[in-house]
Amino acid sequence: MEQLIRTIVEPLVEEVDHIQVDCEESDQKVVYKLSVHPDEMGKIIGKGGRVANAIRTLLYATARDYHDQKVYLDIVDS
């Protein structure tokens, strides 16, 4: 899943080296925390959160096939 997130986000940002994906896993859920360069946060969130929602939709659709746990994506400041 981390690689999927990176594959989606890399074309959206210029500072590819600043992409960081961390994973926190428990019995009931998996939370992926995405951070990018602060200047490029708007590119990931998008107008009205549309880009962020699209990324989450792709991630959730893919996760249904591979995980028994709920999968979440948090976009955090670095």
VOSE-68985 format. One record per residue (C-alpha): residue number from 0; residue in three letters; x, y, z. Coordinates in steps of 0.05 Angstrom, whole numbers. Each point is the difference from the previous one (the first is absolute). Example, Ala and Ser with C-alpha at 12.3 -4.5 7.8 and 13.67 -1.06 7.14 Angstrom:
% residues 2
0_ALA_246_-90_156 .
1_SER_27_69_-13 .
//
This chain:
% residues 78
0_MET_0_0_0 .
1_GLU_57_47_15 .
2_GLN_26_-9_-71 .
3_LEU_-70_14_-28 .
4_ILE_-3_65_39 .
5_ARG_68_20_-25 .
6_THR_-19_-18_-72 .
7_ILE_-61_45_4 .
8_VAL_34_58_35 .
9_GLU_67_4_-38 .
10_PRO_-29_31_-64 .
11_LEU_-36_53_41 .
12_VAL_60_29_35 .
13_GLU_68_28_-20 .
14_GLU_37_-17_64 .
15_VAL_-4_-76_-6 .
16_ASP_54_-10_53 .
17_HIS_-46_31_52 .
18_ILE_-56_-51_-8 .
19_GLN_-5_-41_64 .
20_VAL_-50_-56_13 .
21_ASP_-4_-30_70 .
22_CYS_-44_-57_21 .
23_GLU_-33_-12_67 .
24_GLU_-34_-67_6 .
25_SER_-46_-28_53 .
26_ASP_-48_-59_3 .
27_GLN_-58_39_-29 .
28_LYS_31_52_-46 .
29_VAL_60_21_-40 .
30_VAL_15_75_-3 .
31_TYR_47_27_-53 .
32_LYS_28_69_14 .
33_LEU_22_39_-62 .
34_SER_43_61_4 .
35_VAL_31_42_-55 .
36_HIS_39_64_-4 .
37_PRO_-41_55_35 .
38_ASP_0_43_-63 .
39_GLU_-34_-56_-39 .
40_MET_-54_-19_50 .
41_GLY_-52_37_-41 .
42_LYS_15_-44_-61 .
43_ILE_-16_-62_41 .
44_ILE_-62_28_33 .
45_GLY_-27_35_-62 .
46_LYS_-57_49_-5 .
47_GLY_-53_-18_50 .
48_GLY_39_-63_17 .
49_ARG_-16_-33_-66 .
50_VAL_70_-28_-13 .
51_ALA_6_-27_71 .
52_ASN_-69_-33_-7 .
53_ALA_19_-31_-66 .
54_ILE_65_-29_30 .
55_ARG_-40_-28_58 .
56_THR_-52_-31_-47 .
57_LEU_54_-36_-39 .
58_LEU_34_-24_63 .
59_TYR_-64_-24_32 .
60_ALA_-23_-36_-62 .
61_THR_67_-36_-5 .
62_ALA_2_-16_74 .
63_ARG_-67_-36_-1 .
64_ASP_32_-55_-41 .
65_TYR_62_-9_44 .
66_HIS_-17_18_72 .
67_ASP_-49_-26_51 .
68_GLN_13_64_40 .
69_LYS_-27_69_-14 .
70_VAL_51_44_-37 .
71_TYR_6_75_10 .
72_LEU_43_54_-31 .
73_ASP_20_61_40 .
74_ILE_34_58_-34 .
75_VAL_45_33_51 .
76_ASP_46_60_3 .
77_SER_74_-17_0 .
//
